[in-house]
Amino acid sequence: MKKVLFTTLIMMSLNAIGQNVMSPELLWKLGRVSALGLSKDEKNVVFKVSTPSIEENKSHSKFYTIPVNGGNATEVTNTKDLLKDKNISPDGKFLVYNEEVKIDKVLGKDFYPKLTKSDAQIYDGLDYRHWDTWNEGKFNHVFYKENKTDAVGIDILKGENFDSPQKPFGGDEDYIWSPDGKSILYVCKKKAGTDYAISTNTNIYEYNLETQKTTNRTEDNLGYDMAPQFSPTGNLSWLQMKRDGYEADKNDIIVEFKGIKTNLTANWDGTVDNFIWSKDGKNVYFVAPVDGTKQLFTVNFPGVTRIAIQVRQLTKGDFDVNDLVGFAGDNIIATRSDMNHASEIFSYNLKKNTWTQLSNVNTETYKTLALSKTEKRYVKTTDGKQMLVWVILPPNFDPAKKYPTLLYCQGGPQSALTQSYSFRWNFQLMASQGYVVVAPNRRGMPGHGVEWNEKISKDWGGQVMDDYLVAIDDVAKENYVDKSRLGCVGASYGGYSVFYLAGIHNNRFKTFIAHDGVFNTVSMLGTTEEVFFNNWDFGGAYWEKDNAVAQKAYTTFNPATMVEKWNKPILIYQGGKDYRVPIGQGQEAFQAAQLRGIKSRFVYFPEENHWVLQPQNAQVWQGEFFKWLKETL
């Protein structure tokens, strides 16, 4: 008996020694899986794997198919013949596509043709830059032409200075054919200049090929109308937000049936990410955040019947359901991730309520790793609410040891903090370097009801800051937390949170890290490109002296007004092409810290936007992140 026990202990020790942990280099060698769709015969899933090369500083992509019932993946070189082309009209006669066209005069040489070396840019309104690109008078337009010919395409926006697909992230999902092939429907925000920058009012337009006339199908709604698709029975459906200027409004599924628009999710206390129709057109399946995860839901479509609309949650677990691909018999194909695993393709059986993993792009890599452990805990907030807090523990966690601990502040501010897998703010990587990570689902997060989601707007430095501090204080009671080694990190609104907490933390934290964070709410309003966001979340402009809500955003809730209370080291990252939170925010924060004599570092990425996308820059980002923690924590 003793011999068996001794042998077992040796084997366990060898196994632990043989296991690696996630590293920055390994993280950026993982394959990134994206599902392209089901094959025409619906027997295979077609997917892409993009793998970054640190040496070449770029990514390489390969394409594969895998049977919907499971099996081995097969590499393919051509996906065009495998997938149904949604851009070909139902009768096969026409092809719809998009191209960028020059509409407005903007450049100096547009106005002064002889001055060919001028690099001037001249604007009469806002929207002069967006995300990471300056407006040069070019717009995305939808065209159609005869299929399989070299015919000249017809511009259905007819020279208008509007974008479809929407910039910066819209693609061919922004336009679709009607089931009869007589019309093209497209998403567009038909506003320009300053009106464009202060509004979220996109609409779904229908262009009739025969009459060449355009009809606004969603004119009655003032917020976002996006993601149009027809049900199998020919009913137009889309995602809708009601309020103009509020980018994080409740996202609902709308269906138009015989001229009547029905909101399928109106009475459900949540917000929709994406959706697809069942093959019979009787049900809609959708993904939504809930309780710190993203899960699969369904809602029935009643048509003209008196059947009650009912939303049901189908899946549950510590994982995220991400993109819905399609149906294969009783199975729905989707991508899935968790904090220890990047996205892979899965099949969910709707009758058995069981998951089957189809792709295994990174499975062998994860088998060699000691994984972190994620735990849910619920913390009572200062106003008596129950708040979900994710706690991520290091691999081979020993509760008898004491670990340095990081409070993670999520961006958005209304983005979900779920079982996602980031290639920058990666909890598995942080934990693998020996840190406990505390990630609260603070005020502003979707997945805990609409009221919770909305509570952060116009209250950036209010209750949410108490939520952060309650979370870290609660976890810090654990014996495994080294209370003398607490750090605070975050990006975007999370970066704002870092700057703000640096002024009110009462010596809880030993170090801070902020990436592309809002430091000065006044200059933020003056330089950001999507002004509607600040108008909504700040409650107005800083010159509105009689607007008490707005004034609070620019004074009390402005981190720049609390720099005199900063007393701990701070690392500041900034992207040069970040026009959402422009470079001045990071510069102001670093300059303030330096002038106050606070240990600080400024890491500038001239060619990166609000994210860090280049492999070698990502390695610098991670290198500086963990180097800073070693220096200061």
SVG drawing of the C-alpha trace seen along z (x, -y; Angstrom):
<svg xmlns="http://www.w3.org/2000/svg" viewBox="-55 -78 67 80">
<polyline fill="none" stroke="black" stroke-width="0.4" points="0.0,0.0 2.8,-2.4 4.6,-1.6 1.6,-2.3 1.0,-5.6 4.6,-6.6 4.6,-5.8 1.4,-7.7 2.8,-10.8 6.0,-10.6 3.8,-10.4 1.7,-13.3 4.8,-15.4 6.4,-14.5 3.1,-15.4 3.0,-18.8 6.6,-19.5 6.0,-18.5 3.1,-20.9 3.8,-24.3 1.8,-27.5 0.6,-30.1 3.2,-32.6 2.9,-35.8 4.7,-34.0 2.5,-30.9 -0.7,-33.0 0.2,-34.5 1.0,-31.2 -2.6,-29.9 -4.8,-29.5 -7.8,-31.9 -10.9,-30.1 -13.7,-31.7 -16.6,-29.9 -17.5,-30.9 -20.7,-28.8 -22.2,-25.5 -21.3,-23.9 -24.0,-23.9 -24.9,-20.3 -25.0,-21.1 -22.7,-18.2 -19.7,-20.2 -18.7,-23.4 -16.3,-25.6 -13.9,-27.6 -10.8,-29.7 -7.8,-29.5 -5.6,-32.6 -2.2,-32.1 0.0,-35.1 3.7,-35.0 5.7,-37.0 8.8,-36.8 7.0,-38.1 4.7,-40.4 1.6,-39.3 -1.0,-36.5 -1.4,-33.6 -4.8,-32.0 -5.8,-28.5 -9.3,-27.1 -10.8,-23.9 -13.9,-21.8 -15.1,-19.5 -18.2,-17.2 -21.1,-18.5 -21.4,-15.2 -17.7,-15.3 -14.5,-13.9 -11.2,-15.1 -10.7,-18.6 -9.7,-18.8 -7.7,-21.7 -9.1,-23.3 -7.7,-25.9 -11.0,-27.2 -14.1,-28.0 -16.0,-29.7 -17.6,-26.5 -18.3,-25.1 -20.4,-28.0 -23.6,-29.4 -23.0,-33.0 -25.5,-35.2 -24.6,-38.0 -26.0,-36.3 -29.6,-37.0 -32.1,-34.1 -32.6,-33.7 -28.8,-33.8 -29.0,-36.7 -27.3,-39.4 -24.4,-39.9 -24.4,-42.5 -21.1,-43.9 -19.6,-47.0 -16.9,-49.4 -15.4,-52.6 -16.2,-55.6 -14.9,-59.2 -17.8,-61.6 -16.7,-64.7 -13.9,-67.2 -11.7,-67.1 -8.0,-67.1 -6.2,-70.3 -5.6,-69.0 -9.3,-68.4 -9.9,-72.1 -6.6,-73.2 -5.7,-70.7 -2.4,-72.4 -1.1,-72.0 -0.4,-68.3 2.1,-68.2 -0.4,-69.7 -1.3,-67.4 -4.0,-69.7 -7.4,-68.4 -10.4,-70.7 -13.6,-70.0 -16.9,-71.8 -18.2,-69.4 -17.3,-66.6 -16.8,-62.9 -13.5,-64.1 -12.0,-60.9 -13.4,-57.6 -11.8,-54.8 -8.3,-54.9 -8.9,-56.5 -9.2,-60.1 -12.1,-60.9 -10.8,-61.6 -14.2,-62.0 -14.6,-58.3 -17.6,-56.3 -18.6,-52.6 -21.4,-52.1 -23.5,-49.0 -23.5,-48.0 -25.1,-45.3 -24.4,-43.9 -25.2,-40.9 -23.7,-37.8 -20.7,-36.2 -20.1,-39.1 -17.8,-42.1 -20.8,-44.5 -20.4,-47.9 -22.1,-47.9 -25.0,-50.1 -24.5,-52.3 -27.7,-52.0 -26.7,-54.9 -26.5,-57.1 -23.5,-59.2 -24.8,-60.0 -22.1,-60.8 -23.2,-58.0 -21.6,-54.6 -23.0,-51.2 -21.5,-49.0 -21.1,-51.0 -17.6,-52.1 -15.4,-51.1 -16.5,-47.4 -19.4,-46.8 -19.1,-44.2 -21.4,-42.4 -23.7,-41.5 -25.0,-45.1 -26.8,-44.2 -29.1,-41.3 -31.3,-40.3 -35.1,-40.1 -36.4,-36.5 -37.9,-37.3 -34.6,-38.9 -36.3,-42.1 -34.9,-44.3 -31.7,-44.9 -31.9,-45.8 -29.0,-47.7 -28.0,-49.3 -27.1,-53.0 -26.9,-56.0 -27.9,-58.7 -26.3,-61.6 -23.1,-63.5 -20.6,-65.6 -21.6,-66.7 -25.0,-65.1 -23.3,-61.8 -21.0,-62.2 -23.9,-62.9 -26.3,-60.2 -26.7,-56.4 -29.8,-56.4 -29.0,-53.8 -31.9,-52.5 -32.7,-49.6 -33.4,-50.7 -34.9,-48.8 -33.8,-49.5 -36.1,-48.2 -34.2,-47.1 -37.1,-47.7 -38.2,-51.2 -34.7,-52.2 -36.5,-53.8 -35.5,-53.4 -37.8,-53.0 -36.8,-53.4 -38.2,-50.3 -37.4,-51.5 -38.1,-55.2 -40.2,-55.1 -37.1,-54.1 -34.5,-56.7 -31.7,-54.4 -29.7,-51.6 -31.4,-49.3 -28.9,-46.6 -28.3,-43.0 -31.2,-42.5 -32.2,-38.9 -35.2,-37.3 -36.9,-34.3 -37.4,-31.1 -41.0,-32.2 -40.0,-35.6 -40.4,-37.9 -37.9,-40.7 -36.1,-40.7 -33.4,-42.8 -31.8,-44.0 -33.0,-47.4 -32.1,-49.9 -34.7,-52.5 -32.9,-55.6 -30.8,-57.8 -27.3,-58.5 -27.3,-55.5 -24.9,-52.9 -25.5,-50.4 -29.3,-50.5 -31.2,-47.2 -30.9,-45.3 -34.1,-43.7 -35.2,-41.3 -37.8,-42.9 -39.9,-40.9 -42.2,-42.5 -45.1,-40.3 -47.8,-41.6 -46.8,-45.2 -46.9,-44.7 -43.6,-45.0 -43.3,-42.8 -40.6,-43.1 -39.9,-39.5 -37.7,-40.4 -39.5,-43.5 -40.6,-41.9 -37.4,-40.0 -34.8,-41.7 -31.7,-41.3 -30.0,-42.4 -29.3,-40.4 -25.9,-39.8 -26.8,-37.9 -29.5,-35.6 -30.6,-33.1 -33.9,-31.6 -35.0,-28.0 -35.5,-26.3 -39.3,-26.3 -39.4,-30.0 -41.2,-29.4 -38.4,-30.2 -35.4,-32.5 -32.2,-31.4 -30.0,-34.0 -27.0,-34.7 -27.1,-37.0 -25.0,-37.8 -26.3,-36.4 -24.7,-36.1 -21.1,-36.6 -21.4,-34.3 -23.0,-34.3 -25.6,-31.7 -28.0,-30.4 -31.6,-31.4 -34.7,-30.9 -37.9,-32.8 -41.0,-31.8 -42.5,-33.8 -46.2,-33.9 -47.1,-35.3 -50.8,-36.1 -51.7,-33.6 -52.5,-34.5 -49.7,-32.3 -47.8,-34.1 -44.2,-35.1 -41.8,-33.2 -38.0,-33.6 -36.2,-30.5 -32.5,-30.1 -31.3,-26.8 -27.7,-26.5 -25.9,-27.1 -22.3,-26.8 -19.0,-28.7 -18.4,-29.4 -19.4,-31.8 -21.5,-30.9 -20.3,-33.3 -21.3,-33.1 -24.2,-31.0 -23.4,-29.3 -26.5,-27.3 -28.5,-24.1 -27.5,-20.5 -30.5,-18.2 -31.2,-18.6 -28.0,-20.4 -27.1,-24.1 -23.5,-24.9 -21.8,-27.6 -18.4,-28.8 -17.6,-28.6 -14.9,-29.8 -14.0,-30.2 -11.3,-31.9 -8.9,-29.0 -9.7,-28.2 -9.8,-30.3 -12.9,-29.8 -13.5,-26.5 -16.5,-25.2 -19.1,-23.2 -22.4,-21.4 -25.3,-21.8 -28.0,-19.1 -31.3,-20.9 -33.1,-17.7 -30.4,-16.2 -29.1,-19.5 -25.5,-18.3 -22.4,-19.8 -19.9,-18.2 -16.6,-19.9 -16.0,-19.7 -12.8,-21.6 -9.6,-21.0 -7.3,-23.7 -5.7,-24.4 -6.6,-21.3 -3.2,-19.6 -1.6,-22.9 -3.9,-23.2 -3.3,-19.6 0.3,-20.5 -0.7,-23.4 -1.6,-23.7 -4.8,-25.7 -6.0,-28.5 -9.1,-28.0 -12.1,-30.4 -14.5,-30.8 -17.8,-32.8 -18.5,-34.6 -21.3,-37.1 -20.5,-40.2 -22.9,-42.6 -22.5,-46.1 -22.7,-49.3 -26.3,-49.8 -27.3,-46.3 -27.2,-44.5 -25.6,-41.2 -22.7,-41.5 -21.0,-38.7 -17.2,-38.7 -15.0,-36.4 -11.9,-35.2 -9.2,-33.6 -6.6,-31.6 -3.1,-30.7 -2.4,-27.2 -1.4,-24.7 -3.0,-27.1 -1.9,-26.6 -4.3,-28.2 -1.6,-28.2 0.5,-30.6 0.0,-34.3 -0.4,-35.8 -0.2,-39.3 -3.7,-40.2 -5.0,-42.4 -8.3,-44.2 -9.3,-44.1 -11.5,-47.0 -13.5,-46.2 -13.9,-48.7 -17.1,-49.6 -18.3,-50.9 -21.3,-48.7 -19.5,-45.7 -20.0,-42.3 -17.3,-40.7 -17.9,-37.0 -16.0,-33.8 -14.4,-35.4 -10.8,-34.7 -8.8,-37.9 -5.4,-37.9 -4.4,-41.0 -6.2,-41.2 -6.0,-37.4 -6.9,-36.2 -5.3,-32.8 -2.0,-34.5 -2.1,-36.8 -2.9,-34.0 -0.2,-31.8 2.4,-34.5 1.4,-34.0 -1.4,-36.6 -4.9,-36.3 -7.3,-38.2 -10.4,-39.8 -12.9,-40.8 -16.2,-42.3 -19.3,-42.5 -19.8,-46.0 -22.5,-48.5 -22.9,-48.9 -22.4,-45.3 -25.1,-43.6 -26.2,-40.2 -27.7,-41.3 -30.8,-43.1 -31.4,-46.3 -31.4,-48.5 -28.0,-47.2 -26.7,-47.8 -27.9,-51.4 -26.8,-52.5 -23.3,-53.5 -24.4,-56.2 -24.0,-59.7 -22.5,-58.1 -19.0,-57.1 -17.3,-57.9 -20.2,-57.0 -21.6,-53.7 -19.4,-51.8 -16.3,-52.9 -17.8,-51.5 -18.5,-48.3 -14.8,-48.0 -13.6,-48.6 -16.1,-46.3 -15.0,-43.5 -11.3,-43.8 -11.9,-44.3 -14.0,-41.1 -11.5,-38.9 -8.6,-40.5 -10.1,-38.9 -8.9,-35.5 -5.8,-34.2 -4.2,-33.5 -4.3,-37.2 -1.2,-39.3 -3.0,-42.5 0.3,-44.4 0.6,-43.6 -2.7,-44.7 -2.6,-46.2 -5.3,-47.8 -5.4,-47.4 -7.8,-48.2 -8.3,-49.7 -10.7,-52.2 -13.4,-52.9 -11.3,-50.4 -8.4,-52.9 -10.6,-55.7 -11.4,-53.5 -7.7,-53.1 -7.1,-56.9 -10.0,-57.6 -9.3,-54.9 -5.7,-56.2 -7.2,-59.2 -9.6,-57.5 -8.1,-54.2 -6.9,-55.1 -3.6,-53.2 -5.3,-49.9 -3.3,-49.5 0.5,-49.4 0.5,-50.0 -1.7,-50.9 -1.8,-50.1 -4.1,-52.0 -4.4,-51.4 -6.1,-54.0 -8.0,-55.3 -10.1,-58.5 -8.1,-60.8 -9.7,-64.2 -13.4,-64.2 -13.3,-67.8 -10.6,-67.2 -12.2,-63.8 -15.4,-65.5 -13.3,-67.8 -11.3,-65.2 -13.2,-61.9 -15.0,-61.0 -18.2,-59.4 -19.6,-62.4 -23.0,-60.7 -21.3,-58.5 -20.0,-61.3 -23.2,-63.3 -25.2,-60.3 -22.8,-59.0 -21.7,-62.4 -25.1,-63.9 -24.2,-66.8 -21.3,-69.2 -18.9,-71.0 -20.1,-74.4 -23.7,-73.6 -23.3,-75.4 -26.9,-74.8 -26.7,-71.1 -25.9,-69.6 -25.4,-66.1 -23.0,-67.2 -21.1,-69.4 -20.5,-66.5 -19.0,-64.5 -16.5,-67.2 -15.6,-68.0 -16.3,-65.4 -16.0,-62.5 -13.0,-63.8 -9.8,-61.9 -7.7,-65.0 -9.1,-66.9 -7.7,-64.3 -4.1,-64.0 -2.9,-65.7 -4.1,-62.5 -2.1,-60.1 0.6,-58.5 1.5,-55.1 3.4,-54.1 1.4,-54.1 2.1,-52.6 0.2,-54.2 -0.2,-52.7 -1.5,-54.7 -2.2,-54.0 -1.3,-56.7 -4.3,-55.9 -6.8,-55.7 -9.4,-58.3 -12.0,-56.9 -9.8,-57.8 -7.2,-60.0 -3.5,-60.3 -3.9,-63.4 -5.6,-61.4 -2.6,-59.2 -0.2,-62.1 -2.0,-64.3 -2.0,-61.4 1.7,-60.7 2.7,-64.3 0.7,-64.8 2.3,-61.8 5.8,-62.9 5.4,-66.5 4.2,-65.2 7.3,-63.0 5.3,-59.7 7.1,-56.7 5.5,-56.3 6.0,-54.9 4.5,-55.8 4.4,-53.0 3.3,-54.5 2.3,-52.5 2.2,-55.0 0.4,-52.6 -2.0,-50.9 -5.6,-52.0 -7.8,-51.4 -6.4,-47.8 -3.0,-46.3 -3.1,-44.1 0.4,-43.6 2.1,-40.5 5.4,-42.2 3.6,-45.1 1.5,-42.7 4.7,-41.1 6.0,-44.5 2.6,-45.1 2.8,-41.9 6.5,-42.3 6.0,-45.8 2.9,-44.7 4.6,-42.0 7.9,-43.9 6.0,-46.7 4.3,-44.4 7.6,-42.9 9.1,-46.3 6.2,-47.8 4.2,-45.0"/>
</svg>
